[in-house]
């Protein structure tokens, strides 16, 4: 029997605001908020973006899918 590809995959969501706020001499962000979730590959083939709370920005920010 052939093994079928699983429709659900685990993805990592990273805060887009923390990456952009790396201003300064060091250019290292103070912290990067990350969430782990699952998505259905068949229903959402493109990258996932969700609005989640970022504890470093202290507000709800857009978290985008990144590569593992």
C-alpha positions as CSV (number, residue, x, y, z in Angstrom):
1,X,0.0,0.0,0.0
2,X,1.2,3.5,-0.9
3,X,1.4,6.0,1.9
4,X,-0.8,9.1,1.1
5,X,0.4,12.6,1.9
6,X,-1.2,13.9,5.1
7,X,-3.5,16.9,4.6
8,X,-2.7,18.5,7.9
9,X,0.7,19.9,8.5
10,X,2.3,21.7,11.5
11,X,3.3,25.3,10.9
12,X,5.1,28.0,12.9
13,X,3.7,31.5,13.0
14,X,6.1,34.3,13.8
15,X,5.2,38.0,14.7
16,X,5.9,40.3,11.8
17,X,6.1,43.4,14.1
18,X,9.0,42.0,16.1
19,X,11.1,41.4,13.0
20,X,10.6,45.0,11.8
21,X,11.2,46.6,15.2
22,X,14.9,45.6,15.1
23,X,15.9,49.3,15.0
24,X,19.1,50.3,16.7
25,X,22.8,49.6,16.7
26,X,22.5,45.9,17.3
27,X,19.6,45.2,14.9
28,X,18.6,42.3,17.0
29,X,14.9,42.1,18.0
30,X,14.2,42.0,21.8
31,X,12.0,39.0,21.4
32,X,10.2,37.1,18.7
33,X,6.7,35.8,19.4
34,X,6.0,32.4,17.9
35,X,3.0,30.1,17.8
36,X,2.7,26.5,16.6
37,X,-0.5,25.5,14.9
38,X,-1.8,23.2,12.2
39,X,-3.3,23.9,8.8
40,X,-5.0,21.9,6.1
41,X,-2.7,21.9,3.1
42,X,-5.6,21.3,0.7
43,X,-7.8,24.2,1.9
44,X,-5.0,26.7,2.4
45,X,-2.1,26.0,0.0
46,X,-0.6,29.5,0.5
47,X,1.1,30.9,3.6
48,X,-1.1,31.3,6.7
49,X,-1.4,34.7,8.5
50,X,-3.4,35.0,11.7
51,X,-3.9,37.9,14.1
52,X,-2.5,36.8,17.5
53,X,-1.3,38.5,20.7
54,X,2.4,39.3,20.9
55,X,3.8,39.5,24.4
56,X,6.8,41.5,23.2
57,X,4.8,44.2,21.4
58,X,2.0,44.1,24.0
59,X,-0.8,44.1,21.3
60,X,-2.4,41.9,18.7
61,X,-0.2,41.6,15.6
62,X,-0.2,39.7,12.4
63,X,1.7,36.4,12.7
64,X,2.9,34.9,9.4
65,X,3.9,31.4,8.6
66,X,7.7,30.7,8.4
67,X,9.8,27.8,7.2
68,X,11.0,25.3,9.6
